Amino acid sequence: MELTRRSIIEPFKIKMVEPLHLHSLEAREKFLKDAGYNLFLVPSQGVTFDFLTDSGTTAMSANQWGAMMVADESYAGSRSFQKFEAAVGEVTGYNYVIPTHQGRAAERLLFGLLVKPGDQVPSNNHFDTTRANIEQIGAQAVDLVIPEGRDPKSRHPFKGNIDLELLEEFCKKHRARIPIGMLTITNNTGGGQPVSFENIRGAAAIYRKYNIPFILDACRFAENAAFIRNRERGMSERSIRSIAREVFDTADGCMMSAKKDGMVNIGGFIALKKQDWVTDLRNNLILTEGFPTYGGLAARDLEALAVGLFEALNEDYLEYRLAVAKYMGDGLTDLGIPIVQPPGGHAVYIDAKAFLPHIPPSQFPGQALVVELYRREGVRSCEIGSVMFGRTESEKFVPAAMELVRLAFPRRVYTQSHFDYLLEGFELLAKEKQKCRGLQMTYSPPFLRHFTAQFKPANRRAVERKWVACAPEKSN
Ligand SMILES: *Cc1c(COP(=O)(O)O)cnc(C)c1O
């Protein structure tokens, strides 16, 4: 395919469709009001373009649906498990495959076996469920991403890289307390920033030197391999599949949420080179997930995954996939809407603090933008700012370091005309951004408040208020 064209060619044709939910402005305003201006509380029928997450939202292919029909739902030793095991083995090169119902179940099993209170687990950045599963054991999840990875303006081609000097120092100092070392590919933080092959190899060498097992969090291994092919010296002639395989070769195993590059709506697994932990993992799997040949999934899910892993590595698909975030990122940038640069593999982050400087952090500029994107365009996005991370200390509001809005793109779901349509709408929004109003929190639950918090438009002259102790405005 030519890279010079403006149009993305979706490398599929559509044989099953689902209507978009189109609503009037008034209808969306009602949805917003009823949801307390929290998009997690808007029913999906109210949403036209759902960019809340790329997790489990993939459109499956005819081949995947076909495979599901011939699944063998035997409790033990099903033929579908054998297909799944062979597919994971072929893609990763790992010998031992343990299915789980999704990524966090894999995390809980592996950490439950290996991590003890007081331990430390280094990575570039831990995903939030990964961190939570480490911390609930009483261990520490340590982020060692390169400084460029924390700088929204840096255009480093591999912003997901781990800082190898820091890692070496860290391993030397804490060796006895590090049960495993990790890397997240792509690094979810920043929208799926890639990790270079050189960096992965460097991290593997350090872990090996200190005799620390190396486990990849491989949710987006195919997108990461495509970035390596496109951006890393000496890689442009390689097949993406062989790059992915070589990445897996550097590690001792992986955990994977198949809801990402597994191209399925549910599923996950642990895969390992060596047998050491396998018996214990399988015994624990039986306790909570199910027998080792289905691990909390239906056989038809295993079938879909066995097909999806290869579809995720298809070169035409990956060219289209990485073009989506880039197209939206470039489009927003051209409209003067600031984003975290460069766009990652699965999402674009808008810098709401820079875009809406007239809204103070205490009035949640990220959430204000989330609300405005929905009100105008029916877009559902996710605030990653002071609603999620802000807090109150001695009655003073402490904002998050950044006020970001994430647009995450489901795989194979929306087309370029959808994105063009939205960019037209965003152009008008950029012109009228002064009309965007801040919000006031009227209800805040004690933890994970972004899921259920309630808001109302801020009084134009509102001074900072104490909102934490407020009662819910409505009871639903
Ligand atoms: C989604 C994700 C997980 C957790 O997987 P679930 O399937 O949501 O439980 C872990 N790590 C990364 C990097 C992820 O993106």
The ligand as an ORCA input file, in Angstrom:
! r2SCAN-3c Opt
* xyz 0 1
  C      -5.978     -4.050     29.745
  C      -4.643     -4.245     30.307
  C      -4.412     -5.114     31.382
  C      -5.541     -5.822     32.125
  O      -6.287     -6.623     31.320
  P      -7.876     -6.858     31.514
  O      -8.207     -7.795     30.412
  O      -8.544     -5.535     31.391
  O      -8.066     -7.457     32.854
  C      -3.108     -5.276     31.820
  N      -2.100     -4.612     31.251
  C      -2.276     -3.759     30.221
  C      -1.117     -3.042     29.630
  C      -3.555     -3.534     29.724
  O      -3.733     -2.668     28.712
*
